[in-house]
Amino acid sequence: MEQKEERGGALRVGMVWGGIGGLLGFFASLLGSLAGIIAGIFVGYSCGRRAAGAETDRPGALSGLIGGAVAAPVYVVGASAGALVAARGIGSPRMAATLSEVLGTSISPDEAWTLFLLSIVLSAVIQAALFVAAATVAGALAKRS
């Protein structure tokens, strides 16, 4: 019986770690976007290391990059959802009061919510970049071992 050669190990690992990372990102981001960014680095590193180990055709940084690029969008969505849930618990009037106090100017709850949503977008871009970078570095380091 002929053995079938498996392909796409890094893609498969990226899909699995995307799901795991999405859940971890959600719960980490309940504490704040910075916690989501830090968790993204660790999850990305784990994803890249496993992707490099699963890939036979192109082990190393390329497999980490592929795994990280597949997993990062799911992670970012989970982390952003966690931050949104946390913000809804705080409430936009309370965010507006805090921003008004810190900035020394009057900010409406709608403006505070808009600023918060912009910060979520910025955080998502940073999370995705650091996730993929950590996965790539982990893949390269796994190749060296």
KAQUI-V624180 format. One record per residue. N is the residue number from 1. RES is the residue in one small letter. SS is DSSP state (H for helix, E for strand, L for the rest). PHI is phi as a letter, one per 20 degrees, with the letter a starting at -180 (* if undefined). D_LAST is the distance of its C-alpha to the last C-alpha in Angstrom with 2 decimals. Layout:
n:N res:RES ss:SS phi:PHI d_last:D_LAST
n:N res:RES ss:SS phi:PHI d_last:D_LAST
This chain:
n:1 res:m ss:L phi:* d_last:34.04
n:2 res:e ss:L phi:e d_last:31.64
n:3 res:q ss:L phi:e d_last:28.21
n:4 res:k ss:L phi:e d_last:27.52
n:5 res:e ss:L phi:e d_last:24.22
n:6 res:e ss:L phi:e d_last:22.93
n:7 res:r ss:L phi:c d_last:22.27
n:8 res:g ss:L phi:m d_last:21.51
n:9 res:g ss:H phi:f d_last:18.68
n:10 res:a ss:H phi:f d_last:17.72
n:11 res:l ss:H phi:f d_last:21.47
n:12 res:r ss:H phi:f d_last:22.00
n:13 res:v ss:H phi:f d_last:19.29
n:14 res:g ss:H phi:f d_last:20.84
n:15 res:m ss:H phi:f d_last:24.23
n:16 res:v ss:H phi:f d_last:23.36
n:17 res:w ss:H phi:f d_last:21.67
n:18 res:g ss:H phi:f d_last:24.58
n:19 res:g ss:H phi:f d_last:26.99
n:20 res:i ss:H phi:f d_last:25.20
n:21 res:g ss:H phi:f d_last:24.77
n:22 res:g ss:H phi:f d_last:28.39
n:23 res:l ss:H phi:f d_last:29.63
n:24 res:l ss:H phi:f d_last:27.50
n:25 res:g ss:H phi:f d_last:28.54
n:26 res:f ss:H phi:f d_last:32.13
n:27 res:f ss:H phi:f d_last:32.27
n:28 res:a ss:H phi:f d_last:30.39
n:29 res:s ss:H phi:f d_last:32.71
n:30 res:l ss:L phi:f d_last:35.72
n:31 res:l ss:L phi:e d_last:35.07
n:32 res:g ss:L phi:p d_last:34.94
n:33 res:s ss:H phi:f d_last:33.07
n:34 res:l ss:H phi:f d_last:31.04
n:35 res:a ss:H phi:f d_last:29.69
n:36 res:g ss:H phi:f d_last:28.85
n:37 res:i ss:H phi:f d_last:26.96
n:38 res:i ss:H phi:f d_last:24.90
n:39 res:a ss:H phi:f d_last:24.24
n:40 res:g ss:H phi:f d_last:23.26
n:41 res:i ss:H phi:f d_last:20.41
n:42 res:f ss:H phi:f d_last:18.98
n:43 res:v ss:H phi:f d_last:19.75
n:44 res:g ss:H phi:f d_last:18.32
n:45 res:y ss:H phi:f d_last:14.95
n:46 res:s ss:H phi:f d_last:15.01
n:47 res:c ss:H phi:f d_last:16.30
n:48 res:g ss:H phi:f d_last:13.71
n:49 res:r ss:H phi:f d_last:10.79
n:50 res:r ss:H phi:f d_last:12.98
n:51 res:a ss:H phi:f d_last:14.13
n:52 res:a ss:H phi:f d_last:10.87
n:53 res:g ss:H phi:f d_last:10.59
n:54 res:a ss:H phi:e d_last:14.29
n:55 res:e ss:L phi:e d_last:14.63
n:56 res:t ss:L phi:d d_last:14.85
n:57 res:d ss:L phi:f d_last:16.84
n:58 res:r ss:L phi:c d_last:15.02
n:59 res:p ss:L phi:f d_last:11.46
n:60 res:g ss:L phi:o d_last:10.09
n:61 res:a ss:H phi:f d_last:12.53
n:62 res:l ss:H phi:f d_last:15.50
n:63 res:s ss:H phi:f d_last:14.81
n:64 res:g ss:H phi:f d_last:14.26
n:65 res:l ss:H phi:f d_last:17.46
n:66 res:i ss:H phi:f d_last:19.31
n:67 res:g ss:H phi:f d_last:18.57
n:68 res:g ss:H phi:f d_last:19.48
n:69 res:a ss:H phi:f d_last:22.55
n:70 res:v ss:H phi:f d_last:23.79
n:71 res:a ss:H phi:e d_last:23.38
n:72 res:a ss:H phi:g d_last:24.60
n:73 res:p ss:H phi:f d_last:28.27
n:74 res:v ss:H phi:f d_last:28.64
n:75 res:y ss:H phi:f d_last:27.09
n:76 res:v ss:H phi:f d_last:29.45
n:77 res:v ss:H phi:f d_last:32.44
n:78 res:g ss:H phi:f d_last:31.81
n:79 res:a ss:H phi:f d_last:31.36
n:80 res:s ss:H phi:f d_last:34.45
n:81 res:a ss:H phi:f d_last:36.46
n:82 res:g ss:H phi:f d_last:35.65
n:83 res:a ss:H phi:f d_last:36.81
n:84 res:l ss:H phi:f d_last:39.94
n:85 res:v ss:H phi:f d_last:40.78
n:86 res:a ss:H phi:f d_last:40.48
n:87 res:a ss:H phi:f d_last:42.68
n:88 res:r ss:H phi:f d_last:45.29
n:89 res:g ss:H phi:f d_last:45.51
n:90 res:i ss:H phi:f d_last:46.24
n:91 res:g ss:L phi:n d_last:48.67
n:92 res:s ss:H phi:f d_last:49.46
n:93 res:p ss:H phi:f d_last:52.58
n:94 res:r ss:H phi:f d_last:50.58
n:95 res:m ss:H phi:f d_last:47.94
n:96 res:a ss:H phi:f d_last:50.86
n:97 res:a ss:H phi:f d_last:52.46
n:98 res:t ss:H phi:f d_last:49.31
n:99 res:l ss:H phi:f d_last:48.72
n:100 res:s ss:H phi:f d_last:52.41
n:101 res:e ss:H phi:f d_last:52.32
n:102 res:v ss:H phi:f d_last:49.22
n:103 res:l ss:H phi:e d_last:50.34
n:104 res:g ss:L phi:m d_last:54.02
n:105 res:t ss:L phi:c d_last:55.19
n:106 res:s ss:L phi:e d_last:56.27
n:107 res:i ss:L phi:c d_last:53.68
n:108 res:s ss:L phi:f d_last:54.69
n:109 res:p ss:H phi:g d_last:52.64
n:110 res:d ss:H phi:f d_last:52.15
n:111 res:e ss:H phi:f d_last:50.81
n:112 res:a ss:H phi:f d_last:48.49
n:113 res:w ss:H phi:f d_last:47.14
n:114 res:t ss:H phi:f d_last:46.66
n:115 res:l ss:H phi:f d_last:44.75
n:116 res:f ss:H phi:f d_last:42.57
n:117 res:l ss:H phi:f d_last:41.81
n:118 res:l ss:H phi:f d_last:40.91
n:119 res:s ss:H phi:f d_last:38.52
n:120 res:i ss:H phi:f d_last:36.89
n:121 res:v ss:H phi:f d_last:36.40
n:122 res:l ss:H phi:f d_last:34.87
n:123 res:s ss:H phi:f d_last:32.58
n:124 res:a ss:H phi:f d_last:31.52
n:125 res:v ss:H phi:f d_last:30.63
n:126 res:i ss:H phi:f d_last:28.57
n:127 res:q ss:H phi:f d_last:26.84
n:128 res:a ss:H phi:f d_last:25.98
n:129 res:a ss:H phi:f d_last:24.66
n:130 res:l ss:H phi:f d_last:22.47
n:131 res:f ss:H phi:f d_last:21.27
n:132 res:v ss:H phi:f d_last:20.21
n:133 res:a ss:H phi:f d_last:18.71
n:134 res:a ss:H phi:f d_last:16.60
n:135 res:a ss:H phi:f d_last:15.50
n:136 res:t ss:H phi:f d_last:14.66
n:137 res:v ss:H phi:f d_last:12.66
n:138 res:a ss:H phi:f d_last:10.71
n:139 res:g ss:H phi:f d_last:10.19
n:140 res:a ss:H phi:f d_last:9.11
n:141 res:l ss:H phi:f d_last:6.58
n:142 res:a ss:H phi:f d_last:5.31
n:143 res:k ss:H phi:f d_last:5.54
n:144 res:r ss:H phi:f d_last:3.81
n:145 res:s ss:L phi:f d_last:0.00
